[in-house]
Amino acid sequence: MPAKSHATKKWSGEVTRHSNALDLQKSVFTQRDPRKIALSLKRSAERSRRRKAGPYQSAMSMLNFYINRGGRNLSANRKKILERAKTELRRAFGRGGQTAKR
């Protein structure tokens, strides 16, 4: 059986770059401020007309997808920022985001 090409192994990166649901701001997940990440995702989700779910679910799904895709390759600091972005996203959508542990 021939080895898979490099492109077929990296389908998840392609999803992040070319999601059919959200047009993401460039480098949104590399920002250091969880609030900026959350507000960017919220803006993208609210502007999208191609999403299949509501704006909150679409934004949270994209954030979770990115965190899961990164897996062990995410540094502890980067993962902490992204997890805080979840709380900020809940807060931005008025979904009862508790104060993040710092």
Gaussian input, Z-matrix of N, CA and C with variables (Angstrom, degrees):
# hf/3-21g

backbone

0 1
 N
 C     1     B1
 C     2     B2     1     A1
 N     3     B3     2     A2     1     D1
 C     4     B4     3     A3     2     D2
 C     5     B5     4     A4     3     D3
 N     6     B6     5     A5     4     D4
 C     7     B7     6     A6     5     D5
 C     8     B8     7     A7     6     D6
 N     9     B9     8     A8     7     D7
 C    10    B10     9     A9     8     D8
 C    11    B11    10    A10     9     D9
 N    12    B12    11    A11    10    D10
 C    13    B13    12    A12    11    D11
 C    14    B14    13    A13    12    D12
 N    15    B15    14    A14    13    D13
 C    16    B16    15    A15    14    D14
 C    17    B17    16    A16    15    D15
 N    18    B18    17    A17    16    D16
 C    19    B19    18    A18    17    D17
 C    20    B20    19    A19    18    D18
 N    21    B21    20    A20    19    D19
 C    22    B22    21    A21    20    D20
 C    23    B23    22    A22    21    D21
 N    24    B24    23    A23    22    D22
 C    25    B25    24    A24    23    D23
 C    26    B26    25    A25    24    D24
 N    27    B27    26    A26    25    D25
 C    28    B28    27    A27    26    D26
 C    29    B29    28    A28    27    D27
 N    30    B30    29    A29    28    D28
 C    31    B31    30    A30    29    D29
 C    32    B32    31    A31    30    D30
 N    33    B33    32    A32    31    D31
 C    34    B34    33    A33    32    D32
 C    35    B35    34    A34    33    D33
 N    36    B36    35    A35    34    D34
 C    37    B37    36    A36    35    D35
 C    38    B38    37    A37    36    D36
 N    39    B39    38    A38    37    D37
 C    40    B40    39    A39    38    D38
 C    41    B41    40    A40    39    D39
 N    42    B42    41    A41    40    D40
 C    43    B43    42    A42    41    D41
 C    44    B44    43    A43    42    D42
 N    45    B45    44    A44    43    D43
 C    46    B46    45    A45    44    D44
 C    47    B47    46    A46    45    D45
 N    48    B48    47    A47    46    D46
 C    49    B49    48    A48    47    D47
 C    50    B50    49    A49    48    D48
 N    51    B51    50    A50    49    D49
 C    52    B52    51    A51    50    D50
 C    53    B53    52    A52    51    D51
 N    54    B54    53    A53    52    D52
 C    55    B55    54    A54    53    D53
 C    56    B56    55    A55    54    D54
 N    57    B57    56    A56    55    D55
 C    58    B58    57    A57    56    D56
 C    59    B59    58    A58    57    D57
 N    60    B60    59    A59    58    D58
 C    61    B61    60    A60    59    D59
 C    62    B62    61    A61    60    D60
 N    63    B63    62    A62    61    D61
 C    64    B64    63    A63    62    D62
 C    65    B65    64    A64    63    D63
 N    66    B66    65    A65    64    D64
 C    67    B67    66    A66    65    D65
 C    68    B68    67    A67    66    D66
 N    69    B69    68    A68    67    D67
 C    70    B70    69    A69    68    D68
 C    71    B71    70    A70    69    D69
 N    72    B72    71    A71    70    D70
 C    73    B73    72    A72    71    D71
 C    74    B74    73    A73    72    D72
 N    75    B75    74    A74    73    D73
 C    76    B76    75    A75    74    D74
 C    77    B77    76    A76    75    D75
 N    78    B78    77    A77    76    D76
 C    79    B79    78    A78    77    D77
 C    80    B80    79    A79    78    D78
 N    81    B81    80    A80    79    D79
 C    82    B82    81    A81    80    D80
 C    83    B83    82    A82    81    D81
 N    84    B84    83    A83    82    D82
 C    85    B85    84    A84    83    D83
 C    86    B86    85    A85    84    D84
 N    87    B87    86    A86    85    D85
 C    88    B88    87    A87    86    D86
 C    89    B89    88    A88    87    D87
 N    90    B90    89    A89    88    D88
 C    91    B91    90    A90    89    D89
 C    92    B92    91    A91    90    D90
 N    93    B93    92    A92    91    D91
 C    94    B94    93    A93    92    D92
 C    95    B95    94    A94    93    D93
 N    96    B96    95    A95    94    D94
 C    97    B97    96    A96    95    D95
 C    98    B98    97    A97    96    D96
 N    99    B99    98    A98    97    D97
 C   100   B100    99    A99    98    D98
 C   101   B101   100   A100    99    D99
 N   102   B102   101   A101   100   D100
 C   103   B103   102   A102   101   D101
 C   104   B104   103   A103   102   D102
 N   105   B105   104   A104   103   D103
 C   106   B106   105   A105   104   D104
 C   107   B107   106   A106   105   D105
 N   108   B108   107   A107   106   D106
 C   109   B109   108   A108   107   D107
 C   110   B110   109   A109   108   D108
 N   111   B111   110   A110   109   D109
 C   112   B112   111   A111   110   D110
 C   113   B113   112   A112   111   D111
 N   114   B114   113   A113   112   D112
 C   115   B115   114   A114   113   D113
 C   116   B116   115   A115   114   D114
 N   117   B117   116   A116   115   D115
 C   118   B118   117   A117   116   D116
 C   119   B119   118   A118   117   D117
 N   120   B120   119   A119   118   D118
 C   121   B121   120   A120   119   D119
 C   122   B122   121   A121   120   D120
 N   123   B123   122   A122   121   D121
 C   124   B124   123   A123   122   D122
 C   125   B125   124   A124   123   D123
 N   126   B126   125   A125   124   D124
 C   127   B127   126   A126   125   D125
 C   128   B128   127   A127   126   D126
 N   129   B129   128   A128   127   D127
 C   130   B130   129   A129   128   D128
 C   131   B131   130   A130   129   D129
 N   132   B132   131   A131   130   D130
 C   133   B133   132   A132   131   D131
 C   134   B134   133   A133   132   D132
 N   135   B135   134   A134   133   D133
 C   136   B136   135   A135   134   D134
 C   137   B137   136   A136   135   D135
 N   138   B138   137   A137   136   D136
 C   139   B139   138   A138   137   D137
 C   140   B140   139   A139   138   D138
 N   141   B141   140   A140   139   D139
 C   142   B142   141   A141   140   D140
 C   143   B143   142   A142   141   D141
 N   144   B144   143   A143   142   D142
 C   145   B145   144   A144   143   D143
 C   146   B146   145   A145   144   D144
 N   147   B147   146   A146   145   D145
 C   148   B148   147   A147   146   D146
 C   149   B149   148   A148   147   D147
 N   150   B150   149   A149   148   D148
 C   151   B151   150   A150   149   D149
 C   152   B152   151   A151   150   D150
 N   153   B153   152   A152   151   D151
 C   154   B154   153   A153   152   D152
 C   155   B155   154   A154   153   D153
 N   156   B156   155   A155   154   D154
 C   157   B157   156   A156   155   D155
 C   158   B158   157   A157   156   D156
 N   159   B159   158   A158   157   D157
 C   160   B160   159   A159   158   D158
 C   161   B161   160   A160   159   D159
 N   162   B162   161   A161   160   D160
 C   163   B163   162   A162   161   D161
 C   164   B164   163   A163   162   D162
 N   165   B165   164   A164   163   D163
 C   166   B166   165   A165   164   D164
 C   167   B167   166   A166   165   D165
 N   168   B168   167   A167   166   D166
 C   169   B169   168   A168   167   D167
 C   170   B170   169   A169   168   D168
 N   171   B171   170   A170   169   D169
 C   172   B172   171   A171   170   D170
 C   173   B173   172   A172   171   D171
 N   174   B174   173   A173   172   D172
 C   175   B175   174   A174   173   D173
 C   176   B176   175   A175   174   D174
 N   177   B177   176   A176   175   D175
 C   178   B178   177   A177   176   D176
 C   179   B179   178   A178   177   D177
 N   180   B180   179   A179   178   D178
 C   181   B181   180   A180   179   D179
 C   182   B182   181   A181   180   D180
 N   183   B183   182   A182   181   D181
 C   184   B184   183   A183   182   D182
 C   185   B185   184   A184   183   D183
 N   186   B186   185   A185   184   D184
 C   187   B187   186   A186   185   D185
 C   188   B188   187   A187   186   D186
 N   189   B189   188   A188   187   D187
 C   190   B190   189   A189   188   D188
 C   191   B191   190   A190   189   D189
 N   192   B192   191   A191   190   D190
 C   193   B193   192   A192   191   D191
 C   194   B194   193   A193   192   D192
 N   195   B195   194   A194   193   D193
 C   196   B196   195   A195   194   D194
 C   197   B197   196   A196   195   D195
 N   198   B198   197   A197   196   D196
 C   199   B199   198   A198   197   D197
 C   200   B200   199   A199   198   D198
 N   201   B201   200   A200   199   D199
 C   202   B202   201   A201   200   D200
 C   203   B203   202   A202   201   D201
 N   204   B204   203   A203   202   D202
 C   205   B205   204   A204   203   D203
 C   206   B206   205   A205   204   D204
 N   207   B207   206   A206   205   D205
 C   208   B208   207   A207   206   D206
 C   209   B209   208   A208   207   D207
 N   210   B210   209   A209   208   D208
 C   211   B211   210   A210   209   D209
 C   212   B212   211   A211   210   D210
 N   213   B213   212   A212   211   D211
 C   214   B214   213   A213   212   D212
 C   215   B215   214   A214   213   D213
 N   216   B216   215   A215   214   D214
 C   217   B217   216   A216   215   D215
 C   218   B218   217   A217   216   D216
 N   219   B219   218   A218   217   D217
 C   220   B220   219   A219   218   D218
 C   221   B221   220   A220   219   D219
 N   222   B222   221   A221   220   D220
 C   223   B223   222   A222   221   D221
 C   224   B224   223   A223   222   D222
 N   225   B225   224   A224   223   D223
 C   226   B226   225   A225   224   D224
 C   227   B227   226   A226   225   D225
 N   228   B228   227   A227   226   D226
 C   229   B229   228   A228   227   D227
 C   230   B230   229   A229   228   D228
 N   231   B231   230   A230   229   D229
 C   232   B232   231   A231   230   D230
 C   233   B233   232   A232   231   D231
 N   234   B234   233   A233   232   D232
 C   235   B235   234   A234   233   D233
 C   236   B236   235   A235   234   D234
 N   237   B237   236   A236   235   D235
 C   238   B238   237   A237   236   D236
 C   239   B239   238   A238   237   D237
 N   240   B240   239   A239   238   D238
 C   241   B241   240   A240   239   D239
 C   242   B242   241   A241   240   D240
 N   243   B243   242   A242   241   D241
 C   244   B244   243   A243   242   D242
 C   245   B245   244   A244   243   D243
 N   246   B246   245   A245   244   D244
 C   247   B247   246   A246   245   D245
 C   248   B248   247   A247   246   D246
 N   249   B249   248   A248   247   D247
 C   250   B250   249   A249   248   D248
 C   251   B251   250   A250   249   D249
 N   252   B252   251   A251   250   D250
 C   253   B253   252   A252   251   D251
 C   254   B254   253   A253   252   D252
 N   255   B255   254   A254   253   D253
 C   256   B256   255   A255   254   D254
 C   257   B257   256   A256   255   D255
 N   258   B258   257   A257   256   D256
 C   259   B259   258   A258   257   D257
 C   260   B260   259   A259   258   D258
 N   261   B261   260   A260   259   D259
 C   262   B262   261   A261   260   D260
 C   263   B263   262   A262   261   D261
 N   264   B264   263   A263   262   D262
 C   265   B265   264   A264   263   D263
 C   266   B266   265   A265   264   D264
 N   267   B267   266   A266   265   D265
 C   268   B268   267   A267   266   D266
 C   269   B269   268   A268   267   D267
 N   270   B270   269   A269   268   D268
 C   271   B271   270   A270   269   D269
 C   272   B272   271   A271   270   D270
 N   273   B273   272   A272   271   D271
 C   274   B274   273   A273   272   D272
 C   275   B275   274   A274   273   D273
 N   276   B276   275   A275   274   D274
 C   277   B277   276   A276   275   D275
 C   278   B278   277   A277   276   D276
 N   279   B279   278   A278   277   D277
 C   280   B280   279   A279   278   D278
 C   281   B281   280   A280   279   D279
 N   282   B282   281   A281   280   D280
 C   283   B283   282   A282   281   D281
 C   284   B284   283   A283   282   D282
 N   285   B285   284   A284   283   D283
 C   286   B286   285   A285   284   D284
 C   287   B287   286   A286   285   D285
 N   288   B288   287   A287   286   D286
 C   289   B289   288   A288   287   D287
 C   290   B290   289   A289   288   D288
 N   291   B291   290   A290   289   D289
 C   292   B292   291   A291   290   D290
 C   293   B293   292   A292   291   D291
 N   294   B294   293   A293   292   D292
 C   295   B295   294   A294   293   D293
 C   296   B296   295   A295   294   D294
 N   297   B297   296   A296   295   D295
 C   298   B298   297   A297   296   D296
 C   299   B299   298   A298   297   D297
 N   300   B300   299   A299   298   D298
 C   301   B301   300   A300   299   D299
 C   302   B302   301   A301   300   D300
 N   303   B303   302   A302   301   D301
 C   304   B304   303   A303   302   D302
 C   305   B305   304   A304   303   D303

   B1=1.4470
   B2=1.5374
   B3=1.3418
   B4=1.4541
   B5=1.5310
   B6=1.3203
   B7=1.4656
   B8=1.5213
   B9=1.3181
   B10=1.4592
   B11=1.5197
   B12=1.3046
   B13=1.4610
   B14=1.5230
   B15=1.3037
   B16=1.4635
   B17=1.5197
   B18=1.3190
   B19=1.4664
   B20=1.5285
   B21=1.3173
   B22=1.4565
   B23=1.5220
   B24=1.3200
   B25=1.4535
   B26=1.5245
   B27=1.2962
   B28=1.4610
   B29=1.5270
   B30=1.3086
   B31=1.4675
   B32=1.5210
   B33=1.3347
   B34=1.4638
   B35=1.5251
   B36=1.3095
   B37=1.4635
   B38=1.5161
   B39=1.3125
   B40=1.4633
   B41=1.5343
   B42=1.3177
   B43=1.4570
   B44=1.5225
   B45=1.3378
   B46=1.4574
   B47=1.5235
   B48=1.3173
   B49=1.4689
   B50=1.5177
   B51=1.3223
   B52=1.4627
   B53=1.5222
   B54=1.3149
   B55=1.4512
   B56=1.5217
   B57=1.3091
   B58=1.4545
   B59=1.5267
   B60=1.3174
   B61=1.4601
   B62=1.5277
   B63=1.3135
   B64=1.4573
   B65=1.5244
   B66=1.3292
   B67=1.4580
   B68=1.5180
   B69=1.3279
   B70=1.4558
   B71=1.5175
   B72=1.3166
   B73=1.4541
   B74=1.5241
   B75=1.3201
   B76=1.4586
   B77=1.5309
   B78=1.2868
   B79=1.4726
   B80=1.5257
   B81=1.3134
   B82=1.4624
   B83=1.5248
   B84=1.3146
   B85=1.4625
   B86=1.5249
   B87=1.3272
   B88=1.4586
   B89=1.5250
   B90=1.3219
   B91=1.4614
   B92=1.5178
   B93=1.3271
   B94=1.4699
   B95=1.5171
   B96=1.3200
   B97=1.4636
   B98=1.5338
   B99=1.3486
   B100=1.4656
   B101=1.5296
   B102=1.3144
   B103=1.4658
   B104=1.5271
   B105=1.3214
   B106=1.4653
   B107=1.5243
   B108=1.3239
   B109=1.4672
   B110=1.5294
   B111=1.3234
   B112=1.4698
   B113=1.5280
   B114=1.3216
   B115=1.4592
   B116=1.5265
   B117=1.3227
   B118=1.4602
   B119=1.5265
   B120=1.3399
   B121=1.4573
   B122=1.5267
   B123=1.3180
   B124=1.4692
   B125=1.5300
   B126=1.3203
   B127=1.4600
   B128=1.5335
   B129=1.3228
   B130=1.4685
   B131=1.5196
   B132=1.3378
   B133=1.4694
   B134=1.5204
   B135=1.3088
   B136=1.4602
   B137=1.5276
   B138=1.3193
   B139=1.4638
   B140=1.5234
   B141=1.3139
   B142=1.4647
   B143=1.5208
   B144=1.3084
   B145=1.4723
   B146=1.5330
   B147=1.3303
   B148=1.4650
   B149=1.5186
   B150=1.3218
   B151=1.4632
   B152=1.5261
   B153=1.3200
   B154=1.4651
   B155=1.5183
   B156=1.3322
   B157=1.4677
   B158=1.5281
   B159=1.3237
   B160=1.4577
   B161=1.5256
   B162=1.3322
   B163=1.4541
   B164=1.5268
   B165=1.3349
   B166=1.4654
   B167=1.5265
   B168=1.3202
   B169=1.4660
   B170=1.5284
   B171=1.3126
   B172=1.4625
   B173=1.5268
   B174=1.3364
   B175=1.4625
   B176=1.5282
   B177=1.3344
   B178=1.4592
   B179=1.5276
   B180=1.3102
   B181=1.4679
   B182=1.5211
   B183=1.3271
   B184=1.4600
   B185=1.5253
   B186=1.3210
   B187=1.4638
   B188=1.5266
   B189=1.3225
   B190=1.4713
   B191=1.5169
   B192=1.3192
   B193=1.4501
   B194=1.5239
   B195=1.3279
   B196=1.4628
   B197=1.5267
   B198=1.3313
   B199=1.4685
   B200=1.5255
   B201=1.3243
   B202=1.4663
   B203=1.5234
   B204=1.3199
   B205=1.4595
   B206=1.5189
   B207=1.3383
   B208=1.4624
   B209=1.5143
   B210=1.3143
   B211=1.4662
   B212=1.5127
   B213=1.3082
   B214=1.4671
   B215=1.5205
   B216=1.3134
   B217=1.4598
   B218=1.5254
   B219=1.3241
   B220=1.4625
   B221=1.5238
   B222=1.3306
   B223=1.4625
   B224=1.5267
   B225=1.3063
   B226=1.4653
   B227=1.5226
   B228=1.3215
   B229=1.4603
   B230=1.5334
   B231=1.3277
   B232=1.4723
   B233=1.5250
   B234=1.3409
   B235=1.4626
   B236=1.5353
   B237=1.3336
   B238=1.4624
   B239=1.5319
   B240=1.3173
   B241=1.4682
   B242=1.5213
   B243=1.3195
   B244=1.4647
   B245=1.5300
   B246=1.3204
   B247=1.4628
   B248=1.5290
   B249=1.3238
   B250=1.4618
   B251=1.5268
   B252=1.3251
   B253=1.4720
   B254=1.5270
   B255=1.3357
   B256=1.4647
   B257=1.5293
   B258=1.3223
   B259=1.4653
   B260=1.5209
   B261=1.3317
   B262=1.4686
   B263=1.5274
   B264=1.3228
   B265=1.4606
   B266=1.5272
   B267=1.3344
   B268=1.4688
   B269=1.5299
   B270=1.3058
   B271=1.4680
   B272=1.5319
   B273=1.3335
   B274=1.4703
   B275=1.5232
   B276=1.3302
   B277=1.4618
   B278=1.5310
   B279=1.3433
   B280=1.4588
   B281=1.5077
   B282=1.3179
   B283=1.4708
   B284=1.5267
   B285=1.3208
   B286=1.4672
   B287=1.4986
   B288=1.3330
   B289=1.4618
   B290=1.5159
   B291=1.3287
   B292=1.4425
   B293=1.5227
   B294=1.3083
   B295=1.4456
   B296=1.5187
   B297=1.3112
   B298=1.4677
   B299=1.5272
   B300=1.3273
   B301=1.4709
   B302=1.5217
   B303=1.3037
   B304=1.4792
   B305=1.4873
   A1=107.68
   A2=118.00
   A3=120.06
   A4=111.11
   A5=115.24
   A6=120.15
   A7=110.12
   A8=115.48
   A9=119.73
   A10=109.57
   A11=115.25
   A12=118.53
   A13=109.32
   A14=115.28
   A15=121.24
   A16=110.80
   A17=117.70
   A18=121.86
   A19=111.72
   A20=118.36
   A21=119.53
   A22=111.55
   A23=118.30
   A24=121.18
   A25=111.61
   A26=117.90
   A27=121.89
   A28=112.30
   A29=117.91
   A30=121.31
   A31=111.89
   A32=118.06
   A33=119.87
   A34=112.01
   A35=117.31
   A36=120.33
   A37=110.94
   A38=114.97
   A39=120.63
   A40=110.54
   A41=117.20
   A42=121.20
   A43=110.17
   A44=116.53
   A45=120.00
   A46=111.51
   A47=116.66
   A48=120.52
   A49=112.92
   A50=117.87
   A51=121.02
   A52=112.27
   A53=116.24
   A54=120.15
   A55=110.35
   A56=115.76
   A57=120.17
   A58=110.95
   A59=117.00
   A60=120.31
   A61=112.48
   A62=117.58
   A63=120.84
   A64=110.87
   A65=116.37
   A66=121.84
   A67=106.08
   A68=115.76
   A69=120.94
   A70=111.69
   A71=115.08
   A72=121.14
   A73=107.27
   A74=117.11
   A75=120.92
   A76=109.91
   A77=116.73
   A78=125.19
   A79=113.79
   A80=117.14
   A81=120.27
   A82=111.69
   A83=117.98
   A84=120.44
   A85=113.33
   A86=118.08
   A87=120.34
   A88=112.05
   A89=117.28
   A90=120.23
   A91=110.24
   A92=116.56
   A93=121.24
   A94=113.10
   A95=117.11
   A96=121.14
   A97=109.37
   A98=117.75
   A99=120.62
   A100=112.76
   A101=116.87
   A102=120.40
   A103=110.74
   A104=117.68
   A105=120.84
   A106=111.03
   A107=116.51
   A108=120.88
   A109=108.90
   A110=115.99
   A111=120.97
   A112=111.44
   A113=117.23
   A114=120.08
   A115=111.80
   A116=116.85
   A117=120.16
   A118=110.86
   A119=116.77
   A120=120.76
   A121=111.08
   A122=116.53
   A123=121.27
   A124=109.89
   A125=116.29
   A126=121.02
   A127=110.68
   A128=116.34
   A129=120.47
   A130=111.44
   A131=116.35
   A132=120.48
   A133=111.26
   A134=117.26
   A135=119.83
   A136=112.31
   A137=117.08
   A138=120.59
   A139=113.04
   A140=117.15
   A141=120.93
   A142=111.77
   A143=115.59
   A144=121.70
   A145=110.05
   A146=116.98
   A147=120.82
   A148=112.88
   A149=117.59
   A150=119.06
   A151=110.97
   A152=115.32
   A153=120.69
   A154=111.89
   A155=117.45
   A156=122.09
   A157=108.45
   A158=116.31
   A159=120.86
   A160=110.95
   A161=117.17
   A162=120.43
   A163=113.81
   A164=117.40
   A165=120.13
   A166=111.02
   A167=116.14
   A168=120.12
   A169=111.14
   A170=117.29
   A171=120.44
   A172=111.29
   A173=115.99
   A174=120.09
   A175=111.03
   A176=116.88
   A177=120.56
   A178=110.87
   A179=117.20
   A180=120.86
   A181=111.06
   A182=117.28
   A183=120.03
   A184=110.31
   A185=118.04
   A186=121.42
   A187=110.41
   A188=117.52
   A189=120.83
   A190=111.50
   A191=117.01
   A192=121.14
   A193=110.24
   A194=116.36
   A195=120.03
   A196=111.23
   A197=117.09
   A198=120.55
   A199=110.44
   A200=116.83
   A201=120.47
   A202=111.91
   A203=116.62
   A204=121.02
   A205=110.50
   A206=116.64
   A207=120.77
   A208=112.39
   A209=116.06
   A210=121.25
   A211=113.85
   A212=115.95
   A213=121.80
   A214=112.47
   A215=117.45
   A216=120.23
   A217=112.81
   A218=117.76
   A219=120.51
   A220=108.91
   A221=116.15
   A222=119.17
   A223=108.28
   A224=116.05
   A225=120.27
   A226=110.30
   A227=117.26
   A228=120.87
   A229=111.03
   A230=117.15
   A231=120.97
   A232=109.67
   A233=116.96
   A234=120.66
   A235=110.48
   A236=116.86
   A237=120.80
   A238=110.30
   A239=117.55
   A240=121.76
   A241=110.19
   A242=117.05
   A243=121.05
   A244=111.66
   A245=117.30
   A246=120.11
   A247=110.53
   A248=117.37
   A249=120.36
   A250=110.71
   A251=115.76
   A252=119.66
   A253=110.35
   A254=117.80
   A255=120.79
   A256=109.96
   A257=115.59
   A258=120.15
   A259=110.17
   A260=116.22
   A261=120.28
   A262=111.10
   A263=116.72
   A264=120.76
   A265=110.28
   A266=116.53
   A267=120.12
   A268=109.97
   A269=115.49
   A270=120.87
   A271=110.78
   A272=116.81
   A273=121.55
   A274=111.41
   A275=116.48
   A276=120.87
   A277=111.97
   A278=117.22
   A279=120.35
   A280=112.74
   A281=116.27
   A282=121.16
   A283=112.37
   A284=117.53
   A285=120.79
   A286=115.59
   A287=118.22
   A288=120.64
   A289=110.37
   A290=116.90
   A291=121.62
   A292=108.78
   A293=115.92
   A294=121.26
   A295=108.24
   A296=115.87
   A297=120.14
   A298=109.53
   A299=116.35
   A300=120.94
   A301=107.72
   A302=116.22
   A303=119.52
   A304=110.65
   D1=130.07
   D2=-179.07
   D3=-70.32
   D4=150.58
   D5=178.76
   D6=-67.94
   D7=147.76
   D8=178.06
   D9=-69.37
   D10=146.03
   D11=178.46
   D12=-72.68
   D13=159.35
   D14=-179.75
   D15=-58.46
   D16=-37.54
   D17=-177.26
   D18=-64.10
   D19=-37.87
   D20=-177.84
   D21=-73.39
   D22=-23.07
   D23=178.25
   D24=-76.96
   D25=-21.40
   D26=-173.06
   D27=-107.60
   D28=35.38
   D29=-178.13
   D30=-62.51
   D31=-32.37
   D32=-176.24
   D33=-69.11
   D34=-34.01
   D35=175.48
   D36=-65.78
   D37=-37.11
   D38=177.45
   D39=-64.47
   D40=-38.20
   D41=177.82
   D42=-62.20
   D43=-44.17
   D44=-179.97
   D45=-62.48
   D46=-41.69
   D47=-178.25
   D48=-75.03
   D49=-35.00
   D50=-171.92
   D51=-126.98
   D52=41.58
   D53=179.93
   D54=-57.78
   D55=135.42
   D56=177.48
   D57=-80.36
   D58=-6.92
   D59=-177.39
   D60=-99.13
   D61=-37.58
   D62=-175.20
   D63=-134.73
   D64=139.84
   D65=169.80
   D66=-95.63
   D67=101.89
   D68=-174.28
   D69=-83.43
   D70=147.66
   D71=172.94
   D72=-64.29
   D73=142.04
   D74=-179.65
   D75=-59.56
   D76=133.39
   D77=177.12
   D78=60.72
   D79=29.03
   D80=-178.25
   D81=-58.26
   D82=-37.77
   D83=-175.32
   D84=-81.95
   D85=-5.19
   D86=179.08
   D87=-97.88
   D88=-2.95
   D89=178.08
   D90=-65.71
   D91=154.99
   D92=-177.20
   D93=-95.63
   D94=-14.15
   D95=-177.34
   D96=-99.91
   D97=114.14
   D98=-179.13
   D99=-57.19
   D100=-35.36
   D101=-179.57
   D102=-66.07
   D103=-40.40
   D104=178.52
   D105=-64.77
   D106=-39.20
   D107=177.54
   D108=-61.88
   D109=-48.38
   D110=-177.83
   D111=-62.32
   D112=-45.23
   D113=-178.30
   D114=-67.61
   D115=-34.08
   D116=176.70
   D117=-66.53
   D118=-43.83
   D119=177.69
   D120=-63.99
   D121=-40.05
   D122=178.86
   D123=-62.30
   D124=-46.71
   D125=179.97
   D126=-61.04
   D127=-44.79
   D128=179.48
   D129=-62.51
   D130=-42.81
   D131=-177.89
   D132=-68.13
   D133=-38.63
   D134=-178.79
   D135=-72.21
   D136=-30.35
   D137=-179.78
   D138=-81.55
   D139=-22.16
   D140=-175.54
   D141=-69.72
   D142=135.97
   D143=174.63
   D144=-108.18
   D145=0.21
   D146=-176.98
   D147=-102.26
   D148=-5.85
   D149=-176.28
   D150=-70.20
   D151=151.75
   D152=-178.20
   D153=-95.81
   D154=-20.24
   D155=-179.84
   D156=-115.33
   D157=-176.65
   D158=177.54
   D159=-69.63
   D160=166.78
   D161=-177.81
   D162=-60.27
   D163=-42.44
   D164=-179.63
   D165=-61.69
   D166=-49.38
   D167=-178.27
   D168=-63.73
   D169=-38.95
   D170=-179.99
   D171=-65.24
   D172=-43.89
   D173=-179.63
   D174=-66.15
   D175=-45.45
   D176=-179.65
   D177=-65.82
   D178=-38.29
   D179=178.69
   D180=-62.75
   D181=-41.74
   D182=179.96
   D183=-66.68
   D184=-39.30
   D185=177.91
   D186=-65.05
   D187=-46.42
   D188=177.76
   D189=-62.72
   D190=-40.14
   D191=178.05
   D192=-58.64
   D193=-45.52
   D194=-179.05
   D195=-64.61
   D196=-43.42
   D197=179.10
   D198=-62.38
   D199=-46.02
   D200=-179.86
   D201=-65.66
   D202=-37.67
   D203=179.38
   D204=-64.59
   D205=-37.19
   D206=-179.67
   D207=-70.25
   D208=-36.32
   D209=176.76
   D210=48.42
   D211=-129.99
   D212=-177.76
   D213=-71.35
   D214=-14.39
   D215=-179.02
   D216=-78.10
   D217=-12.89
   D218=176.79
   D219=-80.08
   D220=133.71
   D221=176.00
   D222=-68.70
   D223=161.12
   D224=179.13
   D225=-60.35
   D226=-39.37
   D227=-179.67
   D228=-66.42
   D229=-44.01
   D230=-179.73
   D231=-63.73
   D232=-43.30
   D233=179.89
   D234=-63.03
   D235=-39.73
   D236=178.67
   D237=-62.37
   D238=-42.21
   D239=178.26
   D240=-62.26
   D241=-45.09
   D242=-178.79
   D243=-67.76
   D244=-37.14
   D245=176.56
   D246=-66.31
   D247=-37.96
   D248=175.90
   D249=-66.21
   D250=-31.45
   D251=177.99
   D252=-63.03
   D253=-30.72
   D254=176.55
   D255=-62.48
   D256=-45.26
   D257=178.99
   D258=-62.63
   D259=-42.89
   D260=179.25
   D261=-65.15
   D262=-36.01
   D263=178.52
   D264=-65.82
   D265=-43.57
   D266=176.41
   D267=-59.13
   D268=-45.02
   D269=-179.70
   D270=-62.69
   D271=-42.89
   D272=-178.32
   D273=-62.97
   D274=-32.56
   D275=179.49
   D276=-93.77
   D277=4.53
   D278=179.77
   D279=67.92
   D280=36.13
   D281=-177.28
   D282=-105.50
   D283=31.42
   D284=173.41
   D285=68.74
   D286=40.47
   D287=177.79
   D288=-67.67
   D289=119.23
   D290=178.91
   D291=-73.13
   D292=167.43
   D293=176.09
   D294=-67.12
   D295=129.64
   D296=-178.63
   D297=-72.57
   D298=143.34
   D299=175.51
   D300=-71.22
   D301=136.72
   D302=-177.41
   D303=-120.49

